Each structure stands twice: as C-alpha cells, then as structure tokens.
Amino acid sequence: MKHQTPNIKNQTQTGFTLVETLVALSIFTTAIVAIIVVSAGGIGNLQIAEKRAQGSFLAQEGIELVRNIRDSAMLAGTNGSGWTTFITSNSGGIAACTNGASCTIDPITLAVTACVGSCPPIRHDLSGGIGTYDYTSTTASVFVRTIQVSFAAPGTTDEVRVTSTVSWPEGTTQSLTLTEDLFNWQ
C-alpha cells in the first residue's frame, strides 16, 4: 500500500480563499458605511440649504411689504402727502417700524405691529397646499422676521433704509439680513 501525503497546497489555497473573503466583506462593509455617512451628511446640508432659501425669501418679502405700504400711501395721498403718511402714520404707514423700533407686517392684511421685546414667529398656513406665511395661521414656523425702517442718512427725509432680518434655530440661531433703500417718488 502506498502512503499518500496530504495535499498541503490545496489546504493553503482554501485558507487563503477564506481570508480573501473576509477582507472583501470588510471592504464592502466599509464602503456601505461610508455611503450611509455621506448620504446622512448630504441630507443635513440639504435641510440647512432649504431653511436658508426660505429665510432669504421671507426677508425679501419683508422689504416688498414695506415697498407695498409706501406705494399704497403715495398713491392714496393728495398734494404730496403720501410720503408723510408712509413715514409717520400707524394706519397706512410704517411708524411702528421707525426710530430703532422693530415690527412685523402681515403679508395678508399689511397690518404693521410693533414688536414689544422680540418679534413673534411668523406662522405657516399649510391649508390648500399653498403654504403661505402670515401671522394668523395656526401652525407656528421656526422663522422670526423683524423689520426696521430708518432714514438712510442724517438729514435725509426722502430716502429710508429698510432692514428685514429673518432668524431661525439651527443648532445656534441663524439669521439673514437684507437691506434696501426706498425713495420718495412723488
């Protein structure tokens, strides 16, 4: 009887294949985990960008609301009184927003309300699938819009500077401020 020696070459290849498989699985697992981490970071960045875009639109809307009040006062005024009404009136004007005071302007009613302490959060109307912002809806949003109006330069009475600031919590409080000058066009 012939004595057979075990095939050492075969056993080594089998063990090496098992090591290869384990290495391949660990590389594959690491790649999947990396993809999940990158995706989660991307989703977080997308949410930050979405809030910043909404804040930008709300800040621009604040300036447009003041412009609308100015234009309405100018068109309703007689003998050039529109600008004075715009600056000094609490009814049809923005007096509540001047002299360093902050105010809110409801985009639906154009009601100007002085902020006592801090301004309230703007509310989000989700009814009808439109998703508008105002101060009377039932759903509070994370955004607070503050509007201030001042004369653009000392001694200037025919130019005002409108500052619209929107802030929201995102870890720390984030804010975005837009400024625009409006003129007496009468």
Secondary structure in CASP SS format (residue, H / E / C, confidence):
PFRMAT SS
TARGET T0000
AUTHOR 0000-0000-0000
METHOD secondary structure of the structure
MODEL  1
M C 1.00
K C 1.00
H C 1.00
Q C 1.00
T C 1.00
P C 1.00
N C 1.00
I H 1.00
K H 1.00
N H 1.00
Q H 1.00
T H 1.00
Q H 1.00
T H 1.00
G H 1.00
F H 1.00
T H 1.00
L H 1.00
V H 1.00
E H 1.00
T H 1.00
L H 1.00
V H 1.00
A H 1.00
L H 1.00
S H 1.00
I H 1.00
F H 1.00
T H 1.00
T H 1.00
A H 1.00
I H 1.00
V H 1.00
A H 1.00
I H 1.00
I H 1.00
V H 1.00
V H 1.00
S H 1.00
A H 1.00
G H 1.00
G H 1.00
I H 1.00
G H 1.00
N H 1.00
L H 1.00
Q H 1.00
I H 1.00
A H 1.00
E H 1.00
K H 1.00
R H 1.00
A H 1.00
Q H 1.00
G H 1.00
S H 1.00
F H 1.00
L H 1.00
A H 1.00
Q H 1.00
E H 1.00
G H 1.00
I H 1.00
E H 1.00
L H 1.00
V H 1.00
R H 1.00
N H 1.00
I H 1.00
R H 1.00
D H 1.00
S H 1.00
A H 1.00
M H 1.00
L H 1.00
A H 1.00
G C 1.00
T C 1.00
N C 1.00
G C 1.00
S C 1.00
G H 1.00
W H 1.00
T H 1.00
T H 1.00
F H 1.00
I H 1.00
T H 1.00
S C 1.00
N C 1.00
S C 1.00
G C 1.00
G C 1.00
I C 1.00
A H 1.00
A H 1.00
C H 1.00
T C 1.00
N C 1.00
G C 1.00
A C 1.00
S C 1.00
C E 1.00
T E 1.00
I E 1.00
D C 1.00
P C 1.00
I C 1.00
T C 1.00
L C 1.00
A C 1.00
V E 1.00
T E 1.00
A E 1.00
C C 1.00
V C 1.00
G C 1.00
S C 1.00
C C 1.00
P C 1.00
P E 1.00
I E 1.00
R E 1.00
H E 1.00
D E 1.00
L C 1.00
S H 1.00
G H 1.00
G H 1.00
I C 1.00
G C 1.00
T E 1.00
Y E 1.00
D E 1.00
Y C 1.00
T C 1.00
S C 1.00
T C 1.00
T E 1.00
A E 1.00
S E 1.00
V E 1.00
F E 1.00
V E 1.00
R E 1.00
T E 1.00
I E 1.00
Q E 1.00
V E 1.00
S E 1.00
F E 1.00
A C 1.00
A C 1.00
P C 1.00
G C 1.00
T C 1.00
T C 1.00
D C 1.00
E E 1.00
V E 1.00
R E 1.00
V E 1.00
T E 1.00
S E 1.00
T E 1.00
V E 1.00
S E 1.00
W E 1.00
P E 1.00
E C 1.00
G C 1.00
T C 1.00
T E 1.00
Q E 1.00
S E 1.00
L E 1.00
T E 1.00
L E 1.00
T E 1.00
E E 1.00
D E 1.00
L E 1.00
F E 1.00
N C 1.00
W C 1.00
Q C 1.00
END
